[in-house]
């Protein structure tokens, strides 16, 4: 299951994010979206967990968790209809 993580601190690293989620279950992949121009974090990223049960547990436990000084928002990422683009399950 692909999970969207929002409100990441600019100092958060993929390693920090992966360690946080791996405390709950197996992490298949983890990436923080970076701005191509500045090279800085855009403040969100994605974590993919192969086991749905562990992913749901991670969403429940880590939503509003404080990571690197920011209260992160964690939710299931969903694809837009007719697109390969992943978006939040909540309207932005």
Secondary structure, DSSP 4 states (H G I P E B T S, - for coil): -EEEEES--TT--HHHHHHHHHTTS--SEEEEEE-TTT--EEEEEEEE-S-HHHHHHHHHHHTT-EETTEE-EEEEEEEPTTSS-EEESS--
